[in-house]
Amino acid sequence: MSKEHFLRKAFYFYYDGFRSMTLGKTLWAIILIKLFIIFVVLKLFFFPDYIGQHADEGQEDEFVASELVGRQP
């Protein structure tokens, strides 16, 4: 079996499965909304741009390196 044939069969397998879903579409919508909240909303409000605030422009890599080396016991 060629790679192209396998990929085509796998694609149609999942395509037909998702197309015939009823409850699954709602569950996938809930999953996508949760992922959006986790990765976008929480990032905006709870994870500030610490490196951007404390490092000079273009010197971000040196700032991270000095922080890592400076914190070694």
matplotlib code that plots the C-alpha trace (Angstrom):
import matplotlib.pyplot as plt

x = [0.0, 1.4, 1.8, -0.6, -3.3, -3.0, -3.3, -6.3, -8.0, -7.2, -8.5, -11.8, -12.2, -12.0, -14.0, -16.9, -16.8, -16.9, -19.6, -22.0, -21.5, -24.4, -23.4, -19.8, -19.9, -21.2, -18.5, -15.8, -17.2, -16.9, -13.4, -12.4, -13.9, -12.1, -8.8, -9.4, -10.0, -6.9, -4.5, -5.8, -7.7, -5.5, -2.4, -3.7, -4.7, -2.5, 0.9, 2.5, 5.3, 8.1, 11.0, 9.6, 9.3, 12.7, 15.0, 16.3, 15.2, 17.3, 18.9, 16.2, 18.4, 21.2, 18.6, 17.3, 20.8, 21.8, 18.6, 19.2, 22.9, 22.2, 19.7, 21.9, 22.6]
y = [0.0, 3.4, 6.3, 8.4, 5.7, 5.3, 9.0, 9.2, 6.3, 7.9, 11.3, 9.9, 7.7, 10.8, 12.9, 10.5, 10.0, 13.8, 14.4, 11.8, 13.1, 14.7, 15.0, 15.0, 18.3, 20.0, 18.3, 19.5, 23.0, 22.9, 21.6, 24.4, 27.1, 25.7, 25.7, 29.3, 30.3, 28.5, 29.7, 33.2, 34.6, 33.3, 34.4, 37.9, 38.3, 36.1, 35.8, 39.2, 39.7, 39.6, 39.4, 42.3, 44.5, 43.7, 43.2, 45.9, 45.7, 43.1, 41.8, 39.3, 36.3, 37.7, 38.6, 35.0, 33.6, 35.9, 35.0, 31.3, 31.5, 33.9, 31.5, 28.5, 27.3]
z = [0.0, -1.0, 1.4, -0.7, -0.7, 3.1, 3.7, 1.4, 3.2, 6.6, 5.6, 4.3, 7.4, 9.7, 7.3, 7.2, 10.9, 11.7, 9.1, 10.6, 14.2, 16.0, 19.7, 18.8, 17.0, 20.2, 22.2, 19.8, 19.9, 23.8, 23.5, 21.1, 23.3, 26.3, 24.4, 23.3, 26.9, 28.2, 25.6, 24.8, 27.6, 30.4, 28.6, 28.2, 31.9, 34.0, 32.1, 31.6, 29.1, 31.8, 29.4, 27.3, 30.4, 31.9, 28.9, 26.5, 22.8, 21.1, 24.3, 25.3, 24.8, 27.1, 29.7, 29.8, 29.9, 32.8, 34.7, 34.3, 35.3, 38.2, 39.8, 40.0, 43.5]

ax = plt.figure().add_subplot(projection="3d")
ax.plot(x, y, z, "-o")
ax.set_aspect("equal")
plt.show()
